[in-house]
Amino acid sequence: MFTIGICDDDERYRTELVGLCDDYIKSNNLECEIIQFSSGEEVLAYEGDKICLLLLDVEMGKIDGIEVMRRLEKSSMVWRIVFVTSHEECVWDSFGLKTLGFAVKPLDYNKLQKWISIAVRENNERVPIEFDTIDGRMYKYVDEICYIKASGNYSILYDGNSETLVNGIIKAWQDKLKDTAVHRIHKSYLVNFEYIKKLHSDKVVMQDGTELNVGRLYREKTNSLYKEFVYELAMGRR
């Protein structure tokens, strides 16, 4: 079941978005549930099924959409977010781990169709990666991998909360993850670009504040790949 959440403190606009989503669902025979929220507080208190796509207003009451996004970064409750707002200047603040895109009100059917289609496709394409650990097999989706660190003949996987020693040298994981957002930035590190908060010439700062060195031989390529990553994200999606 694909679940769409709509969060806006304007009931009229929520109703309008529900209508547009219904049109998409019917046209594409999508098995989908729509959940409405009137505030950021309601989203953060939600405990139901995972929301695959959250259409989120920016300007709302005590907790705005940007703060909701930040608080959801380590939560699995919401997978992807599209900001829908009349404040176009907020676009740069809207970039985050879960951000799929940014749309300016009023959102028409063609724009909405684009975002839902991307979210549905990417959700269907999510394939868990298998890792062998000392305790057995473990599975992680690519967007659950923060970085991988070399550790001799093994590697250490960090998922944003904990580290796990896994079989396989870092070069093997680089090859396996080559068509994803995970890239080699150092002889000892593979980093998921979705988790980067800031890139400097010689280091990256991750969303949780962790700083990882960028190897001298990797700096030019890392800078180029990250610029491409950010540009494509800003223009609509990778």
Backbone torsions as a table, in degrees:
resi	resn	phi	psi	omega
1	MET	NA	126.0	176.6
2	PHE	-92.0	126.6	-176.7
3	THR	-114.9	128.8	177.0
4	ILE	-109.3	129.8	174.4
5	GLY	-106.5	141.1	177.8
6	ILE	-124.3	117.2	-178.8
7	CYS	-121.4	113.2	178.5
8	ASP	-157.4	137.2	-179.0
9	ASP	-80.8	-1.2	176.4
10	ASP	-100.6	108.6	-176.1
11	GLU	-60.3	-36.3	-179.4
12	ARG	-63.3	-40.0	-179.4
13	TYR	-73.4	-35.3	175.3
14	ARG	-60.0	-43.4	179.7
15	THR	-62.4	-39.2	178.4
16	GLU	-63.7	-42.8	179.4
17	LEU	-67.4	-37.0	176.5
18	VAL	-59.9	-42.5	179.2
19	GLY	-62.3	-42.9	179.4
20	LEU	-65.9	-41.0	178.4
21	CYS	-64.5	-41.0	178.4
22	ASP	-60.0	-40.9	178.7
23	ASP	-61.1	-42.2	179.4
24	TYR	-65.9	-45.0	-178.0
25	ILE	-59.3	-45.1	-179.4
26	LYS	-68.5	-40.0	-177.7
27	SER	-68.9	-26.4	-175.2
28	ASN	-112.6	8.3	-180.0
29	ASN	49.3	45.0	-177.2
30	LEU	-89.9	129.1	174.4
31	GLU	-79.1	107.3	-167.9
32	CYS	-148.4	146.1	174.2
33	GLU	-117.1	140.7	177.8
34	ILE	-113.3	128.6	179.5
35	ILE	-120.2	133.3	-178.3
36	GLN	-105.2	142.8	175.6
37	PHE	-131.6	140.1	-179.6
38	SER	-101.8	-1.4	179.8
39	SER	-158.0	162.4	175.7
40	GLY	-64.5	-34.3	178.9
41	GLU	-60.3	-38.0	179.2
42	GLU	-65.8	-38.8	178.3
43	VAL	-63.2	-47.5	-176.8
44	LEU	-67.1	-23.7	179.6
45	ALA	-90.8	-6.6	-176.2
46	TYR	-65.1	137.1	-178.9
47	GLU	-132.8	21.5	-178.8
48	GLY	-87.7	-154.4	179.1
49	ASP	-64.2	154.8	-179.2
50	LYS	-57.7	133.9	176.2
51	ILE	-89.3	116.9	-177.6
52	CYS	-75.6	-35.4	179.8
53	LEU	-141.4	123.1	177.9
54	LEU	-110.1	118.8	173.5
55	LEU	-89.5	110.8	-165.4
56	LEU	-122.1	124.2	174.9
57	ASP	-74.1	155.1	179.4
58	VAL	-90.9	-53.4	-175.8
59	GLU	-85.7	106.4	178.2
60	MET	-149.6	137.3	168.2
61	GLY	18.7	-136.3	-175.8
62	LYS	-73.2	-40.2	-179.3
63	ILE	-111.8	112.5	-178.4
64	ASP	-83.0	174.6	-175.5
65	GLY	-63.0	-36.1	179.6
66	ILE	-63.6	-41.7	178.8
67	GLU	-67.7	-37.4	176.5
68	VAL	-59.4	-47.0	179.1
69	MET	-56.8	-46.3	-177.2
70	ARG	-64.1	-38.8	-178.9
71	ARG	-73.2	-21.3	-179.1
72	LEU	-90.6	-2.3	-172.5
73	GLU	-56.3	-37.6	-178.5
74	LYS	-101.8	9.7	179.8
75	SER	-97.9	143.5	176.8
76	SER	-93.3	2.9	-175.8
77	MET	-69.3	-34.4	178.6
78	VAL	-121.7	129.9	-176.0
79	TRP	-92.5	-52.4	-178.6
80	ARG	-132.3	148.0	-178.4
81	ILE	-126.0	134.8	168.1
82	VAL	-118.5	120.8	177.8
83	PHE	-80.2	132.0	178.7
84	VAL	-124.5	110.0	-172.1
85	THR	-151.4	163.5	175.0
86	SER	-94.5	0.8	-177.6
87	HIS	-104.2	87.3	-175.9
88	GLU	-64.5	-24.8	-178.4
89	GLU	-69.6	-10.3	-179.4
90	CYS	-83.9	-0.6	-171.8
91	VAL	-56.4	-41.1	-176.4
92	TRP	-71.4	-30.5	177.7
93	ASP	-73.2	-16.5	-174.0
94	SER	-83.9	-8.9	-179.2
95	PHE	-69.8	129.7	179.5
96	GLY	-161.6	177.3	-177.1
97	LEU	-57.2	-37.3	-175.5
98	LYS	-99.3	-1.5	-174.6
99	THR	-71.8	122.4	176.0
100	LEU	-93.3	-36.6	-178.9
101	GLY	-174.8	-175.7	-175.6
102	PHE	-141.2	127.9	-179.5
103	ALA	-131.3	142.7	-179.0
104	VAL	-95.3	134.8	176.6
105	LYS	-66.8	150.4	-5.8
106	PRO	-77.3	138.9	-179.4
107	LEU	-87.2	119.6	179.9
108	ASP	-91.9	174.1	-174.0
109	TYR	-62.3	-40.7	-177.1
110	ASN	-62.8	-40.5	178.6
111	LYS	-68.3	-43.1	-180.0
112	LEU	-64.3	-40.8	179.8
113	GLN	-58.3	-40.4	179.2
114	LYS	-59.1	-50.0	-175.4
115	TRP	-68.2	-42.0	179.1
116	ILE	-64.7	-41.6	-179.2
117	SER	-61.5	-42.6	179.0
118	ILE	-64.1	-45.7	-178.7
119	ALA	-63.7	-41.2	179.2
120	VAL	-64.7	-45.5	-179.4
121	ARG	-62.4	-47.5	-178.3
122	GLU	-67.0	-34.9	177.0
123	ASN	-64.6	-40.6	178.9
124	ASN	-69.3	-29.1	-177.6
125	GLU	-85.8	-7.0	-179.7
126	ARG	-65.1	112.8	179.1
127	VAL	-119.6	125.3	-179.0
128	PRO	-67.4	142.0	176.8
129	ILE	-93.0	133.8	-178.8
130	GLU	-90.5	131.0	176.7
131	PHE	-123.1	135.3	173.9
132	ASP	-94.2	126.0	179.5
133	THR	-121.4	175.9	178.6
134	ILE	-67.8	-18.5	179.6
135	ASP	-98.9	3.1	-179.0
136	GLY	121.0	-159.6	-177.8
137	ARG	-85.5	144.8	178.0
138	MET	-134.4	145.8	-179.3
139	TYR	-122.3	134.9	177.5
140	LYS	-137.4	139.2	170.1
141	TYR	-77.3	155.7	-178.5
142	VAL	-57.1	-39.7	-178.2
143	ASP	-73.1	-0.8	174.5
144	GLU	-99.9	-1.6	179.2
145	ILE	-96.3	118.3	178.3
146	CYS	-84.6	-57.0	173.1
147	TYR	-157.7	163.8	177.1
148	ILE	-125.2	131.4	-176.3
149	LYS	-114.8	135.8	178.2
150	ALA	-66.7	142.6	177.7
151	SER	-148.0	74.9	-178.1
152	GLY	63.9	-125.5	178.3
153	ASN	-83.8	5.7	179.6
154	TYR	-123.4	-177.6	175.1
155	SER	-139.1	157.2	177.3
156	ILE	-114.5	121.4	179.2
157	LEU	-95.4	126.7	175.3
158	TYR	-113.4	123.8	-175.7
159	ASP	-104.6	11.9	-179.1
160	GLY	101.1	-15.9	179.7
161	ASN	-126.5	-36.6	-175.7
162	SER	-150.6	161.7	177.8
163	GLU	-105.2	142.4	178.7
164	THR	-134.6	129.2	176.2
165	LEU	-77.6	125.5	-177.5
166	VAL	-126.2	154.6	177.5
167	ASN	-70.1	150.5	175.7
168	GLY	107.0	132.5	176.3
169	ILE	-73.9	163.1	-173.9
170	ILE	-63.3	-32.5	178.3
171	LYS	-63.2	-36.2	178.5
172	ALA	-64.9	-40.0	178.8
173	TRP	-72.6	-32.2	175.1
174	GLN	-60.5	-44.4	179.7
175	ASP	-65.4	-41.0	-177.0
176	LYS	-69.3	-29.4	-175.6
177	LEU	-105.9	20.1	-171.5
178	LYS	-65.2	-25.3	-178.5
179	ASP	-100.6	24.5	-178.7
180	THR	-119.1	-170.5	177.4
181	ALA	-85.2	7.6	179.5
182	VAL	-94.2	121.9	-174.7
183	HIS	-131.9	154.1	177.6
184	ARG	-79.2	124.5	178.4
185	ILE	-116.9	-6.6	-173.9
186	HIS	-164.1	158.6	178.2
187	LYS	-60.1	-19.7	-177.2
188	SER	-111.1	-1.0	-174.0
189	TYR	-135.5	135.7	163.9
190	LEU	-111.8	131.8	-175.6
191	VAL	-126.4	137.0	173.5
192	ASN	-82.1	114.8	-176.5
193	PHE	-58.9	-23.7	179.8
194	GLU	-66.1	-20.1	-178.2
195	TYR	-97.2	-0.2	-178.9
196	ILE	-79.2	127.8	175.7
197	LYS	-90.1	-39.7	-179.9
198	LYS	-152.9	140.0	177.4
199	LEU	-111.2	124.6	173.1
200	HIS	-107.3	174.1	-177.7
201	SER	-65.1	-33.2	-174.3
202	ASP	-117.9	4.5	179.8
203	LYS	-161.8	161.7	171.9
204	VAL	-117.4	145.2	173.9
205	VAL	-107.8	120.6	-177.5
206	MET	-82.9	169.1	-177.3
207	GLN	-57.6	-32.5	-178.6
208	ASP	-88.9	6.0	178.4
209	GLY	95.2	-9.6	178.4
210	THR	-62.2	135.8	177.7
211	GLU	-108.8	128.6	179.4
212	LEU	-122.5	135.6	-179.0
213	ASN	-70.9	143.7	171.9
214	VAL	-100.9	119.6	-177.7
215	GLY	-62.3	146.0	-177.9
216	ARG	-55.2	-40.9	-178.6
217	LEU	-73.9	-12.6	-176.9
218	TYR	-106.2	-5.3	-170.8
219	ARG	-63.8	-48.1	-177.8
220	GLU	-62.3	-46.3	-178.9
221	LYS	-67.9	-40.4	178.8
222	THR	-61.4	-45.3	179.2
223	ASN	-60.8	-43.6	-179.8
224	SER	-65.6	-46.2	-179.3
225	LEU	-65.6	-37.9	-178.5
226	TYR	-70.9	-38.9	176.4
227	LYS	-60.7	-41.5	178.3
228	GLU	-64.8	-41.1	178.9
229	PHE	-60.2	-49.4	-178.3
230	VAL	-66.4	-41.0	-180.0
231	TYR	-61.7	-47.7	-178.0
232	GLU	-66.7	-33.6	176.1
233	LEU	-65.6	-43.8	-179.8
234	ALA	-66.3	-32.6	-177.3
235	MET	-84.2	-6.9	175.0
236	GLY	145.9	-39.2	174.7
237	ARG	163.5	151.8	176.3
238	ARG	-67.9	NA	NA
